[in-house]
Amino acid sequence: MKTIRVVALAALLALSLGALITPVSADMAGPQPFMRFSDIRPGMTGIGQTTLDRLGMKSFQIKVIGVVDNPGELNDYILIRSSGDAISKAGGYAQGMSGSPIYIDGKLIGAFFGAFANSKSPDPIGFVRPIETMLKLSQMISRSSSGLQTSQLTLPPGLVKANSPLYAGGLSPRAFNWLKEGVPSRLLSQLTTLGLPEEAIAYPARESFRQQLAAGLEAQLNAKLYPLATMADQGVDAAGQQMSQLAAGRPVGLLFSNGDITLGFVCTTTYIDEKTDTLLTCGHQLLAQGKSQMLLAGAQILDTAQNSRISFVIPQVNRHQILGSILEDRFQGVGAALGRTPRTVGVTIRVKDQDTGKLHEFKSNFIPDENLLASLLFSGTLSAVDQSLDRIGPGTMRITYRLSGDGLPTDLKRSDIFASFSDIAVAGPLQAAQVVFILSHNEFAAPKFTQIELDMSVTRKVRALQVQSIKLDKRSYHPGDTINYTVNLQPFRGGKVRITGSLQLPQRLNSRRLVLHAFGGPRRTSASNNNRAPAPIFKSLSELVKVIEGLSTNDQLTVELLGLARSSASQPSNYTDVQHLKDWVLSGDQAVEVRIEPNQTQAQSSQQEQSSQPKKQQKSNCKQLFYC
């Protein structure tokens, strides 16, 4: 049996528009009394209002064909058939029409919110959300109450409710594709080599970050993601109206982010309550978050694209001016408080191309959603590097980032360097996003991020050093001696580099052979030794921040003594030498044996200990009685 799908008609977008947004009052839009759900009958006729192109708001005719009164309020809906030039030109209903107000005898009965997909009817069937249940969103916002108890929407048998498509703009092509479909597994494998060891990351959080990036936004939100180009601001539409006016029947943007990277839904305004300064839209949930914190922006519709499954609008939002906050995201619709500024995370990304000397800056505001922030940050940072370099290929990147938040004990500051022979743009943004994810999901306190700053400096040259050998200044040493060593490093296509250093042996040393081990970058899991400290157990967010700041970086050369007894290695840092070569990425490891000759006093003490021990009587091997 063929499956019929019901499509929620909101559109998610990321675009830019410079138009100023001018709210339109309810008086300008005319009086808006309501018709009760219980008073609606099949056969009643009325109109709907929506915006399908730049010519402005259009009306279409509707006829009620059914009133479905399910248990409770959230599952009630009205079935209508729609007709008229607007519906015909759009090829039926279009994604983005969700929230379009429906009137009977001049009274608002509810918001159009869904339709049958693949419908070829000239008067297609649509679903309308009764206005009563949507008005409770306005009450919840004005009273700052905890809201209604929500339940899953029940649709007729054989129907499946589907999310609306998503639109994203301001991203480079591959940043968009990876946000949509997920980051390739070959790149996610770099998570194990970014200087973030397992002991610094709770196991579920580490796996969740990898799974989130691998899944992509489509899988996370159960929706399709489409690209949309950024368009220039024209000020007014073809009808001479401000493009971003707020009024019932006109579009609005409901955003995850705005600025150079803009991502968010587009719905049609259902009702504006002047008394409470609230706006109702969509007629269905976006993410069903309940209490929400998205951005409300003005929008316009450029045109509507017909599609064999269901048409969709081509929207554009003002990416700079925010009109209010989305505070309620529930099954019956979305509610916003006008004139209220939402809390956002200011993100500033600066990329300097060392080869050209050009500096590029990108600024955006992200909503502080812990399940989306890291993914959006990775996509935005990757896109910034792609657009700044205008290439994909080898190079070296130094990245420095600062994370500020009202819930953080102090700003987190960290710097690291990466090199790649194929794609330099990935590893740095991946590490920064991973740190944001770890802090967002820590078990101690919400970080409440307020600002994220990333500075990246990139060159095409691959500045990589490989540890080739380590040499000692003597053939043997005594306890307490100083070991002077030389580490030979081979750069990629260059002359050898030599690094010298020293370590002092313990005064008391029973071992006769030790190992001097040199390695580049963070410690690899394969490098096991007796001196490695146990995995830390964090007791506070402050400890976690401190450990992340102190994690090994890719520019460091570590030389350590292995084989010390635990009593001698009570402080492993005393027998470890770390040097930072700030312009290089180091890798590889080598080791050399250190021979220990005991001091004279230690040798005599050892002989005395042996002589003081009673000699064990040797057992006779003779098996013949009296003849041995």
N, C-alpha and C positions, 0 to 999 in steps of 0.2 A: 504494500500500500504506500502510495506517495505521501511523504511527510510534508505538512504545511507548516511554515514557520511564521510566527508573529515577530515583527521587528520593531524594537523601540527606536524612535526616530530622533535621537540626539546625535549631533556630529561633534567629534573631538578634533581639535585643530591646534596648529601652531603657526601663527602668521604675524605680520606686522601691519600697523596702520597708524598714521600720525594724527588722525582726526580728533578734535576735541569732542568729548561726549557730553551731550546736553540732555539731562533727564526731562521727560515729559510727564506732567502731573496727570492724575486720574481725571481731573476736571477737563483737561484738554482732550483727553480721549473719550469723554462723555461719561455719564453715570453708568455704574456697573452693579445693578441689583442682581440677586442670585435666584435661581429656580431650584427648589429642593429636589433631591433625587427621587423622593416618593411621589412627586407631582409629574414626573416625566412618563409619557406613554408612547408606545409604538405608533407611528403615523405622524407624529409631530414633525414640523419642518422648521428650519432656521438657517443660520449662516455660520461659517467659520472664517477666521481672519488669520492670515499668515503672510510671510514675505518670502518670495521665491526668486527675486532678481533685484537689480538696482533700481527698478522703476518704482519700488516702494511696496506698501502693504496691499494685498489683494484679498477679496472676499470670494468664498465659494459656498455653494448651496449644500445643505445636509438634510437628511431625513432619518428619523429614529426608526430602527427596525427591531430593536430589542433592548430590554432593560434587565440586566443580570444582577440579582440581589443574593449574593452568597452570604454565608454566616460571617459576622463581623463587618467591618467597614472597608478594610484594605483590599478585599477581593471583589468589591462591587465595580461594575463598569457598564457603560452604555454603548450599544452597537449602532453605528450610523452608516449610511451610504452617502458619499459625497459626489458632487458633479460641478460642472462649470468650466469656464475657460482656463482658470488657474490650474485646476486638477488635470485637465486635458493636456495643457502645454507641458506640465511637469511629468507627464507619463504616469499619473497616479499620485499616490502619496510619496513624499521624499524624506529621507533621513535628514533631520534638522528641523522638521516641522513639529517635533514633540513639544507640547506646551501650547500649541495654537488654541486660542480661546474659541469655544463653541457657544453660540447664543440661540435661544428660542424666545421669540417675542421680546427681543431686546434684553433678555436676562441671561446671565452667564450660568451655564449648566456644568461646565467642566473644561478639561484640557484634553485635546487629542494626544494620544501617546503611543499608538501602535497600529499595525496593519498586517494583512496577510502578504507574505512575500510571493513573488512570481504571479501576481494577479494581473490578468489582461482585461479586466472589466472596465468599461467606460465610467461606471459609477462604483468604485471600489469600496469595500467594507473597511471601516476603521473603528478603533477603540477609543472611548472617551473616559477619562477619570472624573468622577463626580467632584464638584467643587467643595462639598462639605469637608471631605477628608483632607483636601489640600489646605483649606483654611486653618486647620489645626497646626500646620507648620508655622503659620504666621503667629499663632498664639504661643507656640513653643519658643519662638525667637524672642518675642516681646517680653515673655515672662521668664526667659532663661531657665525653663524647666527641663527636666530630664527627658521629656517627650513621651510619645506613644510607645506601647509595646508593639514591636513589629513582628510580622509573620510573612512567610513566603507567599507571593502572589500565586493564585490558582487560576489557570486558564482553561478553556474548554478542552475536552479530550481530543488528542491528535494535534494539538497546537504546542509549539515550543517557543518560549520567549527568548529572543536573542538580543545581545547588546548592540549598540550602534557602532558604526565604524569610527576609527580614530584618525585624526589628521595631525601631522607634525611638520613643522617648518623651522628653518634656521639651522638645520643639521646638514653635515656633509653626507654624501650618498651612502657610504658604508656605515657611518654612525647611525643614520636612520635605519638601515637594514638590520644592524645588530640590535638596535632598540626594538625593532619589530619582531625579528625571528630568533634572536639570541646570539650571544657571542660564540664563535666557533670554539670547539673543545680544545683544539691545538693551542689556542691563545690562553684559555683558562688554565692550562697546565702551568703557566707562568706564576700562578698564585702560590705555588710551592717554593718558588725561588725569589720571592720579592723581599726577603729579609723579615718576614713575619712568621716566626716559628710557631709550631703548634701550641707550645705552652703559653703563647700570648693571646690565643684565640680559643674561645669555648668551642667545642666540637660542633654543636648544632648550628651556631652562628656561622662558622666557617663553611659548612656544607650548604647552608641556606643562601649565602652570598653567591656561591658557585652555581647553585640551582637557579637562583633568580636571574643571573646574567645569561645562563644557558637557555632558560625558558623564553625570554623575551616578553615584551609588553603584551603582545597579542594573547599569549597563553595566560599571563597573569590576570588580565582584565577580561578574557574571553571575548575579544573584539578584534576586528580588522583594523589595521593601521595603514593609512594612505599618506603620501607626501603632498604638501601644498606649498607652492612658492610664495615667498614674501612679496607683497605688492605695495606700491607707493600710495600714499594718502592723497585722495582727491578732494577732501573737505566735505562735499555734498554729493548726494546721489543724483541720478538722472531726473528725479522728480523735484529736485531743488531742496530736499530736506537734509538736515544733518544726518550723516551716515550712522551715527551711533546714538540716536535718540532712544530713550526708554519709553515704551508704551506697549500695551497689550497687543499682540500680533506681530511685534518686531523682535528680531533676534537678539540674544545676549550670549556672551562668552563666559564659560565657567572653567577657570584655568588652574592647572597644576603649576604653571610657571609663566612668567612674562618677561619681556626684554628681548635680548638677542636670541634667546631660545624660548619659544612660546608654545605651550602645550595645554590644550583644554577642550572641553565639550562646547558645542553650540546648540542651544535650544531656543524655543520661541517663548516670549513672555506671555504668561497666562493672565496675571492680575497684579496690580500694584496697589498696596494699601497705604494711603497717605497718612493715616492716623498713627500707624506703627512703623512707617518707613520700611516696609518689607516688600519683597518681590517674590512671586511664586512662578515656577516654570517647570518644564519638562513633562510633568504628569507621570513620571516613573523615576526610579532610582538611577544614579550614575554608578556608584560603587557600593551603595547601601551601607555607608559608613555610620549612619546615625548622625551623631555630632560630627560636623565637618569643619574644614578651615581652608576652603578653596577661594580663589579670587573671582570677583564678578567684574566683567568688562563689557563695554558696548561692542556691538558687532553689526555687520551688514552682510547681505547675501549678494554675491556678484551674479550668480546664475544657478540654474539647476540642471544637472546632468542626468539624462534618462539612462536607465540600466535595466537589463532583462529581469534581474531579481527584484530590485527596488531602486528607485531614483534616489539621488542624494544632492544636497545643496553644496555649492562651492562658497564657503564662508570666508570672512575676513574680520579680524578683531583689532581693536586698538590695543597695541602691545605695551603702551606706556602709561595710560591713565586707568586707574582702578576705581570702580564706582562703589564697591562694597564687599562684603564677605559672605560667602556661602556657609551658612551655619548648620543647615539641616539637609541631609541626603538620605531620604527614606523611600520606602516602596511606593508611596503615593505621590512623590514628587520631590522637588528641590526648593528650599527656601533660603532667601538671602536678606541680609540687613543692609539697607542702603546707607551710604555715608560712613560706614564703619570700616576702618582699615584693618585688614587681616595681618596676622603675624607671618612673616616670611623669612627665609634664609637668603641674605644677599650674597650672591656668588660673583666674584671677580676673577677672571682668567686672563693672564697676560702671557703672551708667547713671543719670545725674541728669536729671530732667525740670525744666528751669528754669521752666516755666510753672506747675507745681504744687508745686515744691520737694521732691518725693519722690526718694529715692535707693534704687535697687534693686541688690542684689549677687547674683551667681551664681558658684558654685564647682564645678569639675569636675576630674577627673584624666584625661588622655589618654595613651594609649600613644605612645611616641616613634617612630611609624612615619612615615618621611619621605614616603610615598606617600598617607597619609591625614590627617596632622596639619593641613595647611593647609585642606583641605575641611571637616574637623570644626570647626576654629576659625571659619571663615566662617559655617557653619551655626549654631554655638552663639552667636556674637556677634550675628548678625542676629536670632536668636530672642530674645536678651536685650533688644535694642532694641524689638522688636515687643511683647514682653510688658510692658516698662516703660512705653512710651508708650500702649499699647492703641489704636493708630491707625496708619494708613498715609497719609502725606501730606507736605506741604511743611515746610521748616524749615532750620535751620542746626545743624551738629554740630561740636564741637571734640573730637577724639580724641587721647589721649596713650597711648602704649604703651611698655612696657619688656620686653625679651626677655633672659632670663638663661640661661646654659648653661655646663656644665663645659668645653665645647670652644670657647667664644667668648673672644677676647682680653679683652673687656670687655662689660659690659651694653650692649645697643643701646637707646637712648632716642630717641624721635621723637614729634613732635606736628604735627598738621595740622588744617585746618578745611575743611568742605564745606557747600555749600548746594544745595538742590534745590527745584524748584517742584512736584514730584510725589511723591518718595519719598526722604526724608532718611536712611533706615535702611541703605542699601546701600553707598554709596561708602566710608565710613570702615572698616567691617569688611572690605571687599574689599581695601583697601590693606594693612591689617595682615596679612591672610592671605597676600597676595602677597609681602610682605617675609619672612614665615616660610617660604614656599615657596622663595624665592631662596636664603636661607641654608641651608635643608635640602638643596638640590641644588648647593651651591657645590663647586668642584673641589679645594678646598684641605684642608679638615678637617671632620669631622662636628661640628655645633654642640653636640650633646648637650644639648638644651634641658632645663632644670629648672623654670623658672617663666615664665609669660606673664601680664602684667598689662595690662588695658585699662581706661581711664577715659574715659567719654564724657559730654559735657554737651550737651543738645539743647533747642532752643527752636523753637516753631512759626514765629517770624518769620524771613523770608528776608533775611539780611544780606548782600546782594550789591552790589558796586560795579563799574561799567563805565567803563573809560577812555574819555573823550570827546574830550579835546584836550590838547595840551601847548604852552605859550607861553614865549617867551624874554624876557629883560629888555632886550635890545639888538637892533638890526637887523644888526649885524656885530661881529666880534671879531678880536683880534690873537692870535697865538701866545702862550701863557702866560696869557691872560686866564681869568677865572673866569666860567663860564656859570651864571647863576641862572635856574632854570626853575620853572614852576607847572604842575602836572598837574590838570586838572579831571575829577572823577569823578562819575558819576550813580548814586546809590543806587536800589535798587528801592523806589519809592513814598516818596521823601523829598527833602529839599533837597540841593543840590549840595555836594560835599566837595572842598576844594582842598588839595593837598599840594605843598609847596615843597622845593627842594633845590638843590644846586650841584655842578658838575663843573669841574675845571681842565683847560684845553687844554695840550698839550705845548709846550715852549719852542721846539722846532724843528718846523715844520709846513709841508710843501710843498703840501698840499691847499688848495684855495680854497673847497671846499664839503664840508661834513660833514652827517651826519644825526643828530639826537637822537631816539632811539626809546624810547618808554615802553610797557610792557606789564604786565598783571596776571597773577599766578599763575606757574606753571612756564612755561618757554619752549616755545612751540609749534613744531612742526617746520617750519611755513611761514615762520617768522621767521628767514631766513638773513642772515648778515652775515659780514664779513671777520674779525671778532675772535673768533669762536666757537672755543673750545678743542677740539682733537681728542678723540675718544672715548678714555677711559682704558683702559689694559690693566692689570688687577689682578695683583699679584704675591703677594698673601697675603690671608687671610681678614680680617686687621686692616684692610687697605686697603679691602676691600669694605664692612665695617661702617662705616668712617669716611665713605665716599662716600654710603651710604644715609642716614646721620644728617644729612649736609649737603645732601641733595637739596632743590630748591626746594619751597616750600610755597604753598598757595593764598591765603595772606594777604599775600603780598609784592608790592610795586610795584617794578619794575626800570626804571631809566632808564640808557641806554647810548649812547655815541658810536659811530657806524658810519662807515666810510670811511677810517679811519686807515691809513696805510702800516704794514706789518708791523713795521718798525723802531721806529715810534712806539708801536705797540700790543703791544710785547713783554710787557707786563703788563696784560692787558685789565681786571683788577679795578681798576686805577687810574682807569679811564675808565667805570666802572659804579657806579651808586648804587642800593643796595637798601634799602628801608624796609618794615617789617612793620606792618600794620594788624591787630592780633591778633583783633579781633572781626568781621572782614569777609572775604568771599571775593571776590577781584578777578579780572577777566577783561577781554578786549579789548586793543587796542593802537593807538597813534597815533604819528605821526612829524612832525618839522618840520625844515626845512633850516637849517643853520648856515652863514652866510657868513663867510669868513675873509679879512681884509685883512692883507697882509704887513707886518711891521715895516719901518722905513726901512732898517735895516742889511741885512735880508733882501732888500729890493727892489734896493738898490745891488749887493749880491753877485750877484743874479740878472742884472742888467744887465751887470756885468763878465764874468760867465761867457758871456753871449751875445756880447759884443764880442770876447772872446778867441778865439772859434771862427772858423776861416777861412771866408770867404764862398765859397759854391759858385758856380762859373761857370755862368751860365745858358745853356742851349742855344738856338741861334737857331731860330726857327720859319720862317726864309726858305727857300723852296724854289726860288728863281730865282737862278742863278749870276750874280755880278757886279752884280746890280741891287738888292740889299738895303742 
